[in-house]
């Protein structure tokens, strides 16, 4: 049945494409756009229904996945946000199964109706779910919440998802006129986000501290090092503060007063290719910060807190045989230098969040050496151990083989290797 449906769909899509030829009138082309969008929404409904069915059956969990979004991402090559969008829709507009095995109605029945008839797009469903999960919406009575859901669903044919979100938030805030209950204790939010630039070296740090004591401690450290170094110091204040924070962190690294991360004491690791080293170190890279200029490398080389990592068989213990199951610190650094964090294609978790996995299990005779080790975050480490995914080493680099239910050809996947510079 699936094959016949696929063939019919292929024929229909070919006919639709043929309707866009050079002889088509503008009105006919506009009509093709409308039909294409209608078809896309119908396909989205099928995918959401199937996702919900697979979740009810426990298929993803049986095949080693804790997250349905993770399974969809690996199966269909989606970005995680696309996978989560389908999972949110499945949880919102599809029937679920209760603890006793009974079928329960959709959480958002009015939205389910407009999604089923094509009035609402997948993004509309996601938007309504987000509005009804917001703080003001969680304080509504069940009757108010249900009424808001009906009103939101009724606007999907007249508003874009962005317009619907704005209107919906105004609606739930109006219904929640009393707001949150007052509290004697002020709500405090302390958060800090570190993100590495993807297309150039370095990264960005953003954050906020509602805890006055914590903010004061950080401000005192930055202020102490941010003063102008001399009358000719023309660096703007933001630059002086940024560099003061970095210098303070470097001093802490140097003194070694930090807990272990991922099984080792934090240090700044400079990775240099052997050929670059032979050319008087024209280039290098950092574990977190990306590529280094030659000038910066020479500066870092004077700092005792820096650990040089030469990508060769000398200077680091790359082979410790079968003596120990635990990966020594020097060998872990070699794995970090090669994999740069989780080696799973598409995963960007840094080395400090990762564990080192034996490709051939140590219990099965696998040696604790670079050619048998791969760096994985906890989620992908678990997937390797609890699903049909496999990992192997090819030409010294790890690659991952999906199970046949994800890819019938079981084509290996690996992180793309950056093109050489210069």
Backbone torsions as a table, in degrees:
resi	resn	phi	psi	omega
1	UNK	NA	-41.4	-179.8
2	UNK	-63.4	-40.2	-178.6
3	UNK	-66.1	-41.8	179.1
4	UNK	-63.9	-40.8	178.2
5	UNK	-63.1	-39.9	179.6
6	UNK	-62.8	-44.1	-179.5
7	UNK	-64.1	-41.4	179.4
8	UNK	-64.8	-40.3	179.4
9	UNK	-65.6	-40.2	178.8
10	UNK	-61.0	-43.4	178.7
11	UNK	-63.3	-43.1	-179.3
12	UNK	-64.4	-40.3	179.7
13	UNK	-68.1	-36.7	177.0
14	UNK	-63.1	-40.7	178.2
15	UNK	-64.9	-38.5	178.9
16	UNK	-66.0	-40.4	177.5
17	UNK	-65.1	-37.7	179.8
18	UNK	-64.3	-26.0	179.9
19	UNK	-73.2	-4.0	-179.2
20	UNK	-101.9	13.3	-176.5
21	UNK	-65.1	176.6	-176.1
22	UNK	-64.0	-18.5	179.7
23	UNK	-86.8	-5.7	-178.6
24	UNK	-70.5	141.9	177.6
25	UNK	-82.2	162.3	176.5
26	UNK	-55.1	-40.7	179.4
27	UNK	-64.4	-37.1	178.2
28	UNK	-66.8	-38.2	178.4
29	UNK	-66.3	-40.8	175.9
30	UNK	-61.3	-39.4	178.0
31	UNK	-64.5	-35.0	177.3
32	UNK	-63.9	-41.0	177.3
33	UNK	-59.3	-43.5	-179.6
34	UNK	-64.2	-41.5	179.0
35	UNK	-67.2	-40.2	179.5
36	UNK	-61.9	-42.6	178.5
37	UNK	-66.3	-40.5	177.3
38	UNK	-60.9	-40.5	178.7
39	UNK	-66.3	-42.4	180.0
40	UNK	-61.1	-42.8	179.3
41	UNK	-65.5	-36.4	177.6
42	UNK	-65.2	-41.3	177.7
43	UNK	-65.6	-38.6	176.1
44	UNK	-60.0	-40.2	179.8
45	UNK	-64.5	-40.2	178.3
46	UNK	-62.9	-44.9	-178.0
47	UNK	-65.1	-39.0	178.6
48	UNK	-66.8	-43.2	179.0
49	UNK	-61.9	-43.0	-179.9
50	UNK	-67.0	-40.6	177.2
51	UNK	-59.3	-45.0	179.0
52	UNK	-62.2	-40.9	-179.8
53	UNK	-64.2	-43.8	178.9
54	UNK	-63.7	-36.6	177.2
55	UNK	-67.1	-41.7	178.9
56	UNK	-62.1	-36.5	-179.3
57	UNK	-79.2	-12.9	-178.0
58	UNK	74.6	23.3	-175.2
59	UNK	-63.9	-45.7	-178.0
60	UNK	-63.4	-42.7	179.0
61	UNK	-64.1	-40.2	179.4
62	UNK	-62.9	-25.9	-177.8
63	UNK	-100.7	18.7	169.6
64	UNK	97.5	3.9	-176.4
65	UNK	-102.9	128.7	172.5
66	UNK	-79.6	-27.0	-174.6
67	UNK	-117.6	127.2	174.4
68	UNK	-63.8	-34.7	179.2
69	UNK	-62.9	-40.5	177.8
70	UNK	-63.7	-40.1	178.9
71	UNK	-64.6	-44.5	179.4
72	UNK	-63.8	-38.5	-179.7
73	UNK	-62.4	-45.1	179.9
74	UNK	-70.9	-37.0	-176.5
75	UNK	-71.2	-42.6	-170.5
76	UNK	-112.0	-0.7	179.0
77	UNK	71.1	25.5	179.5
78	UNK	-82.9	154.0	165.0
79	UNK	-67.4	154.9	-176.7
80	UNK	-59.8	-37.0	-178.5
81	UNK	-65.6	-32.9	176.6
82	UNK	-68.2	-40.3	178.0
83	UNK	-64.2	-45.2	-179.1
84	UNK	-63.2	-34.2	179.5
85	UNK	-59.7	-43.4	178.6
86	UNK	-68.6	-38.4	-179.6
87	UNK	-67.2	-41.6	176.8
88	UNK	-60.1	-43.6	179.0
89	UNK	-63.9	-42.3	179.4
90	UNK	-61.6	-40.2	179.7
91	UNK	-70.9	-20.3	-172.0
92	UNK	-100.1	-37.2	-171.2
93	UNK	-116.9	5.1	179.8
94	UNK	-115.1	147.9	175.9
95	UNK	-60.3	151.2	177.9
96	UNK	-121.1	175.4	-179.2
97	UNK	-113.8	129.2	179.5
98	UNK	-77.4	175.9	-178.2
99	UNK	-62.1	-29.7	179.6
100	UNK	-88.3	5.9	179.5
101	UNK	89.7	-1.8	-179.4
102	UNK	-78.2	151.0	178.8
103	UNK	-83.2	130.9	179.5
104	UNK	-107.6	147.0	-178.7
105	UNK	-68.1	165.2	178.8
106	UNK	-59.7	146.4	-179.9
107	UNK	-64.9	-34.4	-179.7
108	UNK	-122.1	80.2	-171.9
109	UNK	-65.4	-39.0	179.9
110	UNK	-66.0	-40.0	177.2
111	UNK	-66.4	-36.6	177.5
112	UNK	-59.7	-37.7	-178.7
113	UNK	-67.0	-47.6	-177.8
114	UNK	-73.5	-24.6	174.4
115	UNK	-72.4	-39.3	-179.1
116	UNK	-67.1	-34.9	-177.9
117	UNK	-90.9	2.0	174.8
118	UNK	89.1	-0.5	178.3
119	UNK	-67.7	-41.7	-178.3
120	UNK	-99.2	137.3	174.5
121	UNK	-86.3	173.0	176.5
122	UNK	-59.8	-39.9	178.6
123	UNK	-65.4	-34.9	175.3
124	UNK	-61.1	-43.4	-179.7
125	UNK	-61.9	-45.7	179.3
126	UNK	-61.0	-41.1	-179.2
127	UNK	-63.7	-45.4	179.9
128	UNK	-63.3	-41.7	178.4
129	UNK	-61.8	-38.8	179.8
130	UNK	-67.8	-43.3	179.0
131	UNK	-61.6	-43.7	-176.4
132	UNK	-78.5	-3.1	174.0
133	UNK	-105.7	-0.2	-178.5
134	UNK	-71.7	166.4	-178.9
135	UNK	-54.5	-52.1	179.3
136	UNK	-58.8	-37.8	-177.5
137	UNK	-68.4	-33.0	-179.0
138	UNK	-69.6	-15.2	179.8
139	UNK	-95.0	-1.9	179.2
140	UNK	-75.1	154.6	172.2
141	UNK	-70.2	159.8	178.0
142	UNK	-55.2	-37.2	179.4
143	UNK	-67.3	-43.1	178.8
144	UNK	-64.3	-41.6	-178.5
145	UNK	-62.0	-46.3	179.8
146	UNK	-63.8	-39.8	177.8
147	UNK	-64.6	-40.0	178.3
148	UNK	-64.2	-38.6	180.0
149	UNK	-63.4	-39.8	178.4
150	UNK	-64.7	-42.5	-179.9
151	UNK	-66.3	-40.9	178.9
152	UNK	-63.3	-45.1	179.1
153	UNK	-61.3	-35.0	-179.1
154	UNK	-69.0	-16.5	-178.3
155	UNK	-97.1	-3.3	-173.5
156	UNK	-65.1	-27.0	179.8
157	UNK	-80.4	-11.2	-175.3
158	UNK	-115.0	-11.0	-174.5
159	UNK	-128.2	148.8	169.0
160	UNK	-73.1	163.5	177.7
161	UNK	-56.3	-38.6	179.5
162	UNK	-65.9	-45.0	177.5
163	UNK	-63.1	-38.8	-179.7
164	UNK	-64.9	-37.9	179.6
165	UNK	-64.6	-45.2	179.4
166	UNK	-62.2	-48.0	-179.6
167	UNK	-64.9	-40.8	-178.5
168	UNK	-65.1	-40.5	178.6
169	UNK	-65.2	-38.0	175.9
170	UNK	-63.1	-38.1	-179.7
171	UNK	-63.9	-51.6	-175.8
172	UNK	-69.6	-31.0	177.2
173	UNK	-69.8	-34.2	176.2
174	UNK	-67.3	-41.8	178.4
175	UNK	-67.2	-31.4	179.6
176	UNK	-95.6	59.4	-173.8
177	UNK	-66.0	-29.9	-179.0
178	UNK	-76.6	-21.1	-179.3
179	UNK	70.4	-170.6	-179.6
180	UNK	-70.2	150.7	177.8
181	UNK	-64.1	136.6	180.0
182	UNK	-64.3	147.7	179.9
183	UNK	-128.0	143.8	178.0
184	UNK	-71.0	-26.5	-178.6
185	UNK	-96.3	125.8	178.2
186	UNK	-66.0	142.4	177.4
187	UNK	-75.4	127.0	-177.5
188	UNK	-114.6	134.8	178.0
189	UNK	-126.1	117.2	175.0
190	UNK	-116.4	120.6	-179.8
191	UNK	-149.7	147.4	179.0
192	UNK	-142.2	131.2	-178.2
193	UNK	-120.9	128.6	175.8
194	UNK	-114.1	127.4	178.6
195	UNK	-137.3	132.4	-179.5
196	UNK	-85.3	137.9	174.0
197	UNK	-64.6	138.8	-177.0
198	UNK	-88.9	-24.2	-174.1
199	UNK	-112.1	-0.3	178.7
200	UNK	-156.3	166.3	-178.5
201	UNK	-65.7	159.7	175.4
202	UNK	93.8	-167.7	-178.3
203	UNK	-168.3	-171.6	-174.8
204	UNK	-132.0	141.5	176.4
205	UNK	-123.1	125.4	175.9
206	UNK	-132.7	152.5	179.5
207	UNK	-178.5	178.7	176.3
208	UNK	-152.0	151.5	178.8
209	UNK	-133.9	110.7	172.6
210	UNK	-83.3	-20.1	176.5
211	UNK	-76.5	109.3	-174.1
212	UNK	-61.6	-36.5	-177.6
213	UNK	-67.3	-43.3	178.7
214	UNK	-64.8	-42.8	179.5
215	UNK	-63.3	-40.3	-179.3
216	UNK	-63.9	-37.6	179.5
217	UNK	-64.4	-43.6	179.6
218	UNK	-67.9	-42.6	-179.9
219	UNK	-62.0	-37.0	-179.8
220	UNK	-65.5	-40.7	178.9
221	UNK	-64.7	-45.3	-178.6
222	UNK	-67.4	-43.1	-178.3
223	UNK	-61.9	-35.8	-178.1
224	UNK	-64.0	-30.4	-177.5
225	UNK	-106.0	1.1	-173.7
226	UNK	-98.4	1.0	179.2
227	UNK	-67.3	149.3	176.2
228	UNK	-55.8	137.3	-176.5
229	UNK	-73.8	-27.6	179.0
230	UNK	-162.8	173.1	-178.9
231	UNK	-60.7	-20.5	-178.9
232	UNK	-95.2	5.2	179.6
233	UNK	-73.8	104.6	-175.8
234	UNK	-100.2	11.7	179.5
235	UNK	-64.0	136.0	176.1
236	UNK	-66.2	159.7	-176.4
237	UNK	-56.3	-46.5	179.8
238	UNK	-57.8	-37.6	179.6
239	UNK	-67.9	-43.3	179.6
240	UNK	-62.7	-38.6	179.8
241	UNK	-69.3	-40.6	179.4
242	UNK	-63.0	-43.9	-178.9
243	UNK	-71.7	-30.5	176.6
244	UNK	-65.0	-41.2	178.3
245	UNK	-64.5	-43.5	179.3
246	UNK	-62.8	-40.2	179.8
247	UNK	-66.7	-38.0	177.8
248	UNK	-63.8	-41.8	178.7
249	UNK	-65.2	-38.4	178.6
250	UNK	-62.6	-37.5	178.0
251	UNK	-65.7	-38.9	178.2
252	UNK	-65.3	-42.4	176.9
253	UNK	-60.0	-41.1	-177.4
254	UNK	-63.5	-37.5	-176.8
255	UNK	-84.8	-11.4	174.0
256	UNK	68.4	32.7	-178.1
257	UNK	-101.6	47.3	-179.8
258	UNK	-126.8	151.6	175.2
259	UNK	-70.2	164.0	178.2
260	UNK	-69.1	147.4	174.4
261	UNK	-124.2	123.6	179.6
262	UNK	60.3	28.2	174.9
263	UNK	94.3	10.8	178.1
264	UNK	-150.4	159.0	178.1
265	UNK	-73.8	135.9	-178.7
266	UNK	-62.6	132.9	172.6
267	UNK	-147.2	162.1	177.6
268	UNK	-88.2	119.0	-176.3
269	UNK	-105.7	123.6	176.0
270	UNK	-104.5	119.9	-178.4
271	UNK	-100.9	124.8	-178.2
272	UNK	-125.5	127.8	174.5
273	UNK	-70.4	146.5	-176.5
274	UNK	-57.6	-43.0	-178.9
275	UNK	-65.8	-32.2	176.6
276	UNK	-70.2	-38.3	178.5
277	UNK	-62.1	-40.2	179.4
278	UNK	-67.1	-23.5	177.5
279	UNK	-95.3	29.0	178.5
280	UNK	65.0	39.1	170.8
281	UNK	55.6	65.6	178.5
282	UNK	-78.4	-17.4	-178.7
283	UNK	-155.3	155.0	177.8
284	UNK	-163.3	176.7	179.8
285	UNK	-143.9	158.1	179.4
286	UNK	-108.8	154.7	-179.0
287	UNK	-59.6	-40.3	-178.1
288	UNK	-107.2	-32.1	-166.4
289	UNK	-95.2	-4.4	179.2
290	UNK	87.0	-153.2	-173.0
291	UNK	-71.0	151.1	178.2
292	UNK	-116.7	146.3	170.5
293	UNK	-79.7	162.3	179.3
294	UNK	-61.1	-38.6	-179.0
295	UNK	-64.2	-43.8	179.6
296	UNK	-66.2	-38.4	178.6
297	UNK	-60.8	-43.5	-179.9
298	UNK	-63.8	-34.1	177.9
299	UNK	-67.6	-45.7	-178.6
300	UNK	-66.5	-30.3	-177.7
301	UNK	-64.7	-15.7	178.8
302	UNK	-86.5	-6.8	-172.5
303	UNK	-98.9	124.0	-178.6
304	UNK	-65.7	-14.9	-179.7
305	UNK	-80.2	-7.3	-177.3
306	UNK	-89.9	134.0	176.2
307	UNK	-106.2	112.0	178.6
308	UNK	-73.7	138.2	178.3
309	UNK	-125.6	105.2	178.4
310	UNK	-94.3	127.3	-176.8
311	UNK	-80.6	74.0	175.2
312	UNK	-151.9	-177.5	-178.1
313	UNK	-85.6	3.0	-179.1
314	UNK	-110.0	147.8	173.4
315	UNK	89.2	-13.8	178.8
316	UNK	-137.5	147.8	179.7
317	UNK	-78.6	88.5	-177.2
318	UNK	-83.5	-15.2	-176.9
319	UNK	-139.4	109.4	177.3
320	UNK	-114.0	12.9	173.3
321	UNK	59.1	-138.6	-173.8
322	UNK	-105.7	14.5	-175.3
323	UNK	-64.4	-40.1	-173.0
324	UNK	-138.8	142.6	173.6
325	UNK	-77.9	-34.6	-179.1
326	UNK	-69.7	136.7	-178.9
327	UNK	-81.5	119.4	179.8
328	UNK	-64.0	160.8	-175.1
329	UNK	-59.6	-44.9	-178.9
330	UNK	-63.9	-38.7	178.8
331	UNK	-70.0	-37.2	176.6
332	UNK	-61.1	-37.7	178.9
333	UNK	-64.8	-35.3	177.5
334	UNK	-66.8	-41.0	177.1
335	UNK	-63.9	-40.8	178.3
336	UNK	-62.6	-42.0	-179.6
337	UNK	-63.1	-35.7	-179.0
338	UNK	-78.3	-47.0	-172.6
339	UNK	-91.5	-27.8	177.0
340	UNK	67.3	22.4	-174.5
341	UNK	125.3	-159.9	179.8
342	UNK	-60.8	125.3	-175.7
343	UNK	-80.4	-5.2	-179.4
344	UNK	-63.7	130.9	-178.7
345	UNK	-57.0	123.8	178.6
346	UNK	92.6	-9.3	180.0
347	UNK	-91.6	136.1	-177.1
348	UNK	-117.2	21.0	-179.7
349	UNK	-70.9	133.4	-174.5
350	UNK	-74.5	168.4	-177.5
351	UNK	-56.3	-35.3	-177.1
352	UNK	-66.2	-14.8	178.7
353	UNK	-98.8	4.2	-168.2
354	UNK	-113.3	163.9	175.1
355	UNK	-123.1	161.4	179.8
356	UNK	-104.3	126.7	-174.8
357	UNK	-108.9	137.1	173.0
358	UNK	-79.5	120.3	179.6
359	UNK	-61.5	-54.7	167.7
360	UNK	-93.2	118.0	-172.6
361	UNK	-52.2	139.4	179.2
362	UNK	-57.5	-38.7	-179.9
363	UNK	-65.9	-20.6	-180.0
364	UNK	-100.2	16.1	177.8
365	UNK	98.4	3.3	-179.6
366	UNK	-69.8	132.1	-178.4
367	UNK	-79.6	155.6	174.0
368	UNK	-90.8	79.8	-179.8
369	UNK	-142.3	162.5	-172.3
370	UNK	-55.2	-40.6	-177.2
371	UNK	-71.2	-3.9	179.6
372	UNK	-122.5	15.4	-176.3
373	UNK	-123.8	145.3	176.5
374	UNK	-142.6	143.4	-179.2
375	UNK	-91.8	127.0	-178.9
376	UNK	-136.4	142.8	171.0
377	UNK	-70.2	165.9	-174.7
378	UNK	-60.9	-37.2	-179.0
379	UNK	-64.9	-45.5	-179.1
380	UNK	-78.3	-26.8	174.0
381	UNK	-63.2	-43.1	178.8
382	UNK	-65.4	-38.7	-178.8
383	UNK	-62.9	-39.8	178.5
384	UNK	-62.8	-36.9	-177.1
385	UNK	-82.7	-24.2	-170.1
386	UNK	-122.6	19.3	176.9
387	UNK	-145.0	-174.5	-178.4
388	UNK	-91.2	7.6	171.8
389	UNK	-64.1	146.4	177.0
390	UNK	-128.3	153.7	175.3
391	UNK	-126.5	142.5	177.0
392	UNK	-145.2	163.4	178.5
393	UNK	-105.1	130.5	178.3
394	UNK	-130.4	119.2	-178.0
395	UNK	55.0	37.0	176.2
396	UNK	81.9	2.8	-178.8
397	UNK	-122.6	145.2	-178.6
398	UNK	-79.3	143.8	170.6
399	UNK	-140.3	153.8	-169.4
400	UNK	-118.2	133.9	-177.0
401	UNK	-107.9	117.2	-178.0
402	UNK	-74.1	156.5	173.8
403	UNK	-67.8	161.4	-174.4
404	UNK	-66.0	-23.7	179.5
405	UNK	-73.2	-18.6	175.0
406	UNK	-91.2	-41.8	179.4
407	UNK	-143.4	111.4	-177.0
408	UNK	-59.0	-32.6	-179.7
409	UNK	-81.2	-12.8	-178.9
410	UNK	52.6	47.4	179.1
411	UNK	-72.0	129.5	-177.8
412	UNK	-62.7	146.4	176.6
413	UNK	-120.5	139.4	176.5
414	UNK	-146.9	159.7	178.1
415	UNK	-67.9	134.2	179.7
416	UNK	-60.0	140.5	177.8
417	UNK	-88.5	126.3	-179.4
418	UNK	-58.9	143.3	177.3
419	UNK	-68.9	142.2	178.9
420	UNK	-61.6	145.0	-178.9
421	UNK	-99.0	135.1	175.8
422	UNK	84.1	NA	NA
